[in-house]
Every structure is written in structure tokens, then in C-alpha cells.
Amino acid sequence: MNRNLISIKDLSVTEITTLFAMANKLKKNPMLKADALKGKTIALVFQKPSNRTKVSFEVGMFQLGGNSIYLGPDEVKLGVREAVKDVAKVLSKYVDGVVTRTYKHEDVAGMARHSSVPVINGLSDLLHPCQALSDLFTIYERFGNKKIKIAFVGDGNNVLHSLLLGCGMLGRDLYVATPKGYEPESHILSEARGYASKNNSKIELTNNAQECVKDADVIYTDVWVSMGQEKDRAERIRRFSGFQINQRLVSLAKKGVLLMHCLPAHRGEEITDTLLDSEGSIVYEQAENRLHVQKAMLLKFLHKEGDHAK
């Protein structure tokens, strides 16, 4: 039975740490495993536009000796022009793996149910495991296993959901601040806290941004208005106005606090230009690490013993 990566929960803690170790090796030597996926192809089935996810997977497959095919929003029209089940079954006959980027999480789950090749969730409205794994790898690069405080300020969205699960599983302390009514899904918060309680870590939720970032080692934010939420833009800007990452808020964190953002950023909304471009910003390290972590994922899910690995 093929393995899928729909949620971080699909990996064990040991598998995550092994993934990070491989990503570290690939980052130091981009040509490592250069022929490992020779002759293999992945399909990128995207309902949403993409920069980092599309480019990092395409470049990653190329560097590993494989090939990728991009099927954008106007080509497959997943679930509209063709049923998810049919797309999954047909693509399984052609390719060795599928990366999806969808609106509805059910479309990703459906692809995984009906596919006979590995499916990787490149983003859904509920989860973004590729982003969160890259973020946690970036934090590990900076801090190792040192006990630190990570603060997430903003919307209880798909990135936060995956960060909650990942931090709980890895024993990272995560403090979250959202406006009232924009908290993360309660079942994911509960699940993350269950992991955290077993790993001697904390998952805290508040509606107070100042309380959240106090003495933080890392502050993470994301856009307030994601793709598909444009009609609610005015209301969201109003409700999130006290949650901007600005100098006043950052002054409450530890000296030398690191700033993270998964991009794309709406400069001047969730974070000021000055801070996004400051020495404490590691947003471009995050972006780079998407490539290395996803190459490690591709090796894990697509490479089999006997393939052309160096």
C-alpha cells in the first residue's frame, strides 16, 4: 500500500527527524542523490496559483534526476471537469506520485483514497504540511532541540493547523494569538495539545497578541486574507488590525527574536516592510528550505531500493 503525506500526522516523529537529517545533507550538497529518481515523474495538480510550492517541487525533481508535469487550474479542473476519483485513477497509470494544491481538503483526501501512487498535500484549506515541515526544519537549524517559545500571530489557517500538529509532535512550545472568531479548528487544537502533553510542551491560545509574543524566540505570521477570502477582505483587515507584526509588538519579544512568514506577504498589513526586510527576518531561509525538505520527501515517498540512487 502506498504512503501519502496529507497531514504531518502521516509521519512518525522518527520519520520527521530522519527527513530533517536528509534535508540537511541535501542542502549542503544539492547534487547528492542526483540520479535517485531517474525515470520517475510527478504530476503537480494545482487549483491555486503557486510560486514556492510549484518551483521547489519542479526543481527538486530535476535535481533528483526525475521529471514533473504541471497541471494548472485551467487544465484538470479537479472535481468540476472531471471527478477527483477519475483524475486519481488515471494519473496513477501515468506518474509515480502526485502533488496537489487545492481549495477543499476533501479533494486532497479523495486523491489519496483513489490513487495507487503516493499523494503529497501541497496545500489545502485545512492543512499545509509541506510548509510546516520546512518551517520546523528552519527552526531546528537555528535552535537545535533547545527549548524555545514560538509565537504565531494572525489567522487560524491551514499553515497554523499544520504548525500546531508539528509542534505538538516534536515537543515545541507554540503560543497562538488570533482575533476572536478566527481561532484554529478546535479538533486540531485539541489533537495538537494531546501530542504536546505527551512531549512535555505547551500549546497556548489567546486573543491577545502582546501576551502571545512576550519573551518569544520566534514570531511567525501569515496573510490575513488568503486566496478565496477576498470578499471578506475589508472585515478581516478591520478585525486583525491589532495583530500586525510591528516594532511595538516585536519589542515585547526576546532581543534578537527571529521573524518568520510563509509568503506571499501583504507588506504593510500583517507585517511591516521594515521588519520583513530586517536582519531578524528569516523568511527567505524558510522559502529556500522548501526545496531541501521537499526533496527529502520525494526521496522518502518515491525512491525504492534498487532505483538509480548514488
FENBEL-V372529 format. One record per pair of residues at least 24 apart in sequence whose C-alpha atoms are under 7 Angstrom apart, sorted by the first residue. I is the first residue (numbers start at 1). J is the second residue. Records with the same first field share a line. If there is no record, write none. Layout:
I: J / J
This chain:
2: 116 / 117 / 118
3: 118 / 301
4: 112 / 118 / 119 / 120
5: 119 / 120 / 121
6: 120 / 121
7: 127 / 129
8: 129 / 162 / 165 / 166
13: 169 / 170
19: 296 / 297
20: 137 / 293
22: 296
23: 292 / 293 / 296
26: 292
27: 292
31: 63
33: 64 / 309 / 310
34: 63 / 64 / 65
35: 64 / 65 / 308 / 309 / 310
36: 64 / 65 / 303 / 307 / 308 / 309 / 310
37: 64 / 65 / 66 / 303 / 308
38: 65 / 66 / 308
39: 66
40: 66 / 67 / 96
41: 66 / 67 / 68 / 95 / 96 / 97
42: 67 / 68 / 69 / 95 / 96 / 97 / 98
43: 68 / 69 / 70 / 95 / 97 / 98 / 99
44: 69 / 70 / 71 / 98 / 99 / 100
45: 70 / 71 / 72 / 99 / 100 / 101
46: 71 / 72 / 73 / 100 / 101 / 102
47: 72 / 73 / 101 / 102 / 103
48: 73 / 101 / 102
52: 287
53: 122
56: 290 / 291
57: 291 / 294
60: 291 / 295
84: 110 / 111
85: 110 / 111 / 114
88: 114 / 115
89: 114 / 115
92: 116 / 117
96: 302
97: 302
118: 301
125: 158
126: 158
127: 158 / 159 / 161 / 162
128: 158 / 159 / 162
129: 162
131: 159 / 290
132: 159 / 162 / 163
134: 286 / 289 / 290 / 293
135: 286
138: 286 / 289
148: 173 / 217
149: 173 / 174 / 216 / 217 / 218
150: 174 / 175 / 216 / 217 / 218 / 219
151: 175 / 176 / 212 / 213 / 216 / 218 / 219 / 220
152: 176 / 177 / 219 / 220 / 221
153: 177 / 178 / 209 / 220 / 221 / 243
154: 178 / 221 / 222 / 224 / 243
155: 182 / 183 / 224
156: 182 / 183 / 184
157: 184
161: 188
164: 189 / 192
165: 192
168: 192 / 193 / 195 / 196
169: 195 / 196
171: 196 / 199 / 200 / 201
172: 201
173: 201 / 202 / 203
174: 202 / 203 / 204
175: 203 / 204 / 205 / 212
176: 204 / 205 / 206 / 212
177: 205 / 206 / 207 / 208 / 209 / 212
178: 206 / 207
179: 207 / 239 / 240
180: 207
209: 243
210: 249
213: 252 / 253
214: 252 / 253
215: 252 / 253 / 254
216: 253 / 254 / 257
217: 253 / 254 / 257 / 258
218: 257 / 258 / 259
219: 258 / 259 / 260
220: 259 / 260 / 261
221: 260 / 261 / 270
222: 261 / 262 / 270
223: 265 / 266 / 270
224: 270
243: 270
244: 269 / 270 / 271
245: 270 / 271 / 272
246: 271 / 272 / 275
256: 280
258: 282
